Amino acid sequence: MIDPERAAADTPGCRGGGIFLDSAGSSLPPRDVLETVIGHLRREAEVGGYRAARERADDLEEGYGVFAEILGCAPEEIAFTDSATRSWLSVFNAVPLAAGDRVLITEAEYAGNAIPILRRAESVGAGMDVVPSTPEGDVSVEALEGMLDERVKLVSLVHAPTNGGLLTSVRAAAAAARRAGAYVLLDACQSLGQVPVRADELDVDFITGTGRKWMRGPRGTGFLYARRAVLDGLVKDSVDLHGGTWAERGLAVARDDARVFELWEASIADRLGLVAAGRYLLDLGVDEVHAAVRAVSGRLRTGLASIAGVRVHDIGVAHSGIVSFSVDGVPAPKVAELLVERGVTVTVSRRASTRIDMERRGLAEVVRASPHYFVSPAQVDAALEVVEAVRG
Ligand SMILES: *Cc1c(COP(=O)(O)O)cnc(C)c1O
């Protein structure tokens, strides 16, 4: 079992005495991640970026293996990018889509994905349809099966939505979609680093994620998994001299592994920091992290639900470490502001980020608290007291 006090002692940001409940926004990195990034920036300033990168070539290469181990795939199926959204867009834009085709999303869809789907659908004459949820708020696999046909080219799933505790039943939905011949793209931005996300178990074609959230990596980092077997069928037209080769004057050839989605230029310091974050996660153990996040977020959920005038906005059957709530009579931004003033870092999730779910539930904005394993039970209890106090 992970000891929160020890994890906090290894986290420079925990020294200030505040209570950090925003790992769904941008988490606090472990010391090793911080020092890796700063150390490499220093080295670049001493010898130049090219030589500094060459010195770390082995670590950079091993990074693919680290993420392959986390994601349950081969190193050739991993690519690094500068954000989850970049990963998602690269994959999405490589999926062939023509007039009359359809993309299916769920009610948990994130605005950053829905917007490019709608924009591209409009320009090619395709359509976007929403798969209804079960009464509990999870994706309805039965409804999905009824909507699948040969025109459905892609099913977009969000493992853990940005605005609440739902954990989507990815495996069953992915199996149905793949049986019907659609690609399955999983947004694991809010799940990787807090719950196990394995390509070999979930059987999806693509997984995208970020460094800065539950992975505790640097900002401006992202990664993706792309199933080797589907790469051939993709449109590879946003490729540079890293993802491809100018083989002859009139011929450009694209790579046949996932690195076709990378560009040559990248922040090497941040990439090394992300790899360090991946190693840190593997050292702790993905299952141990999952158990610890469940414990700490469970304590927060139960505690919040027991305060009169506070409502926890969970849906689904299995829950992630994201706990969203509201306080009767106090607008969410005000609650967040009062909490932050009292040393409890939380954020606000707004309707425009997860429009379908929020509209369906009649929610405009909610306070989002997302404790990681470095938050102790005593800190959760202290945060609950602060919520009681701001409730008035
Ligand atoms: C934060 C988030 C993203 C986008 O991640 P970036 O790193 O900002 O690109 C995508 N999907 C979900 C569900 C998110 O919460």
The ligand as an SDF file (V2000), in Angstrom:
LIG
                    3D

 15 15  0  0  0  0  0  0  0  0999 V2000
   -7.5890   17.4360  -20.0990 C   0  0  0  0  0  0  0  0  0  0  0  0
   -8.3270   16.5500  -21.0300 C   0  0  0  0  0  0  0  0  0  0  0  0
   -7.9530   16.4270  -22.3720 C   0  0  0  0  0  0  0  0  0  0  0  0
   -6.9200   17.3270  -23.0270 C   0  0  0  0  0  0  0  0  0  0  0  0
   -5.6310   17.1940  -22.5220 O   0  0  0  0  0  0  0  0  0  0  0  0
   -4.4980   18.2360  -22.9590 P   0  0  0  0  0  0  0  0  0  0  0  0
   -3.2880   17.7520  -22.2920 O   0  0  0  0  0  0  0  0  0  0  0  0
   -4.9880   19.5620  -22.4790 O   0  0  0  0  0  0  0  0  0  0  0  0
   -4.4120   18.2200  -24.4170 O   0  0  0  0  0  0  0  0  0  0  0  0
   -8.5790   15.4810  -23.1420 C   0  0  0  0  0  0  0  0  0  0  0  0
   -9.5700   14.7080  -22.6420 N   0  0  0  0  0  0  0  0  0  0  0  0
   -9.9840   14.8040  -21.3630 C   0  0  0  0  0  0  0  0  0  0  0  0
  -11.0660   13.9080  -20.8680 C   0  0  0  0  0  0  0  0  0  0  0  0
   -9.3910   15.7350  -20.5100 C   0  0  0  0  0  0  0  0  0  0  0  0
   -9.8150   15.8610  -19.2630 O   0  0  0  0  0  0  0  0  0  0  0  0
  1  2  1  0
  2  3  1  0
  2 14  2  0
  3  4  1  0
  3 10  2  0
  4  5  1  0
  5  6  1  0
  6  7  2  0
  6  8  1  0
  6  9  1  0
 10 11  1  0
 11 12  2  0
 12 13  1  0
 12 14  1  0
 14 15  1  0
M  END
$$$$
